[in-house]
Amino acid sequence: MLSYVTLDRIADAYNPILAAAWLLLVCRTFLIRGWRAGLIQTGLGIGTLLIAYGLMWLDNAFGFWPALGLDFSTHTAVAFALGATIFAMSRPCRLAVAVSFAAYVLLVLYQQYHSIGDIVSTLLVLAGPVCALVYASQAAVDNSSTPKLLRASD
């Protein structure tokens, strides 16, 4: 079995790996689908991260989670934000993102960084705004990169 320190390093590397994957997908989008789609997907990643870190700031300022005897899981929030962004940007990456996120949550629990309540409450509050932003950005990317003659709504 891997040591606590090794598992800690794996957990610490997860979000930077997701960030690197997102940036690579953004570069791919700029090259393949154009600057508008690339800017929208750049904004999606930044937006989901702003939501995650904004919730962290709100919790630090007002103590919502501690008032409930819980702890806001910033690492889980960032992992979900980046994972949702990658999930929206690349169909081939979807299974890998879902499986790796589930494994990450299990690792967080195993390492006892957070409780199930911490993680579930974080995801319940985060999921709505992140999913809304993902949906809006996908619609914007589809409209920005589809030639006008091929759009069904025109």
N, C-alpha and C positions, 0 to 999 in steps of 0.2 A: 504494500500500500504506500502511496505517496505521503510524504511528511506534510505536516500542517503548513510549514514554510513554503513548500513547493506548491501546494494547493492555493496558498495565499497569493503567490506570484501569478498563478494561472488566473485567479479571480481578478487580480489587478490589471492583467493584460487584456481582459475581455473587452472592455469599453474602448481602449485605444485601437484594438483590432477592428471593432465595428466602425469606428470613426475612419480608419484607413480604407475600409471597404466602401463606405459611403463616398469618400472623396474620389476613389477610383471609378465608382459608378457615375459620379458627376462628370468626371473627365470624359468617360465613354459617351455620356449623353451629349456633352458639348460637341464631340466629334461626329456622332452619328445622327442625332436629332436636331442639332442646332443650338444657337445661343439662347433662344427664348426658353426652350425646354430645360436647358442646363441651368439657367438662372432660377427657373421655378423650382427645380429639384435642389438647388443650393439653398434657396429660401425655405424649402420644406425641412431640410436637415437643421438649419439654423432655428427655424420656428419650433420644431419639436424639442430641441435642446433648450430654447428659451422657456418653453412650458415646463419642462422638467426642473430646470434651475429656478424658475420663477416660483414653482410650488415649494421648492426647498427654502427659498428666501421667505416666502409667506409663513412657512412653518417655523423658521427661526425667529421671525418677527413676532408672531402671534401664538406660537406653541399649540397649534391644533392637535398634532399627534400626541405630544406628551399629555395633554389634557385628557386624552382617551387611554392613557397608559401604553401608548405605542411610540414607535420611532419611524419617522419618514425615511424611506430607503432611497437615498439619492442615487446610489449605484444601480439599483434596480430601475429607477425612473429613467436614468440616462440610457441604460441598456435597452429598455423598452422603446424609448424615443428613437434611438438610432436603428434598432431592429425594425420598427414600424416603417421607418424611412427606407431602409434597404428592401424590406418586403414589398413596398409600393413601387420601388424603382426596378426591380428585377425578378421576374417570375422564376428563373432557374435558381435563384438564391432563397426562395421562400421556405423550402423544407429545411435547408441548413440553418436559416435564421430561427425558425420555430424550434428545432431540436436543440440548437446551441443555447437559446434563451432558457428553455426548460432545464437543460443541464446546468446552466449558470445559476438559476434559482435554487436548484437542489444543492449546488456547491455552497451558495450563500447560507442555506439552512444547515448544511453539514458543518460548515466552519463556525456556525453560530454567530454570524454577523448580525442577523435579523431573525425575527420570528415570522411564522406564517401570517400572523395578523398584520405585522409591519408591511410585508410584501403585498398582501392582498389589498389592504387599505390604500397603499400607494398606487397600485395598479387601477383600483376602482376610480380614484379621483383623476388619475392621469389619462386613462383610456379614452374618455369622451372627447376632450379637446384635441388629443393627438390624432385620434381616428377622424375627427372632423377636418382637421388640417390635411391629413393624408388624402381624404376624399376630394377636398377642394383642389388640392394641387394636382391630383391625377386628372381631374376634369380640365384644369387649365393646361396641363401638358398635352392632353389629347387635342384640345382646341388649338394650341399653338403650333403643333407639328403636323397637323393634317392639312394637306392642301385644300384650299377653299372649294375647289370643284368636287372634292370627294366627301365633304362634310354632309351628313344626312340632314342636319337642321337647317341648312341654307336653302 
